[in-house]
């Protein structure tokens, strides 16, 4: 039979920390988007076109990373709730 030990509160704290990181990343990315948009509005030519293509690749990768972090955060929150609920239910089995 599998054995495990878990601290559901620590998992919940980690979920909150990941969420805070997501928010910080979003703020930083929005600032970077502003800078890139300003640059793209005044830069023309072959190098600018290549830069724009690279910037679009970065945007796609950044979006995927953000979605992955959101998925991790949701899974941590669900795991925390599941473990806490399971422990409560097991405790009730022995309540008198």
Buried (B, 14 or more C-beta within 10 A) or exposed (E): EEEEEBEBEEBBEBBBEBBEEBEEBEEEBEEBEEEBEEEEEEEEEEEEEEBBEEBEEEBEEBEEEBEEBEEBBEEBBEBBBEBBEEEEEEEEEEEE
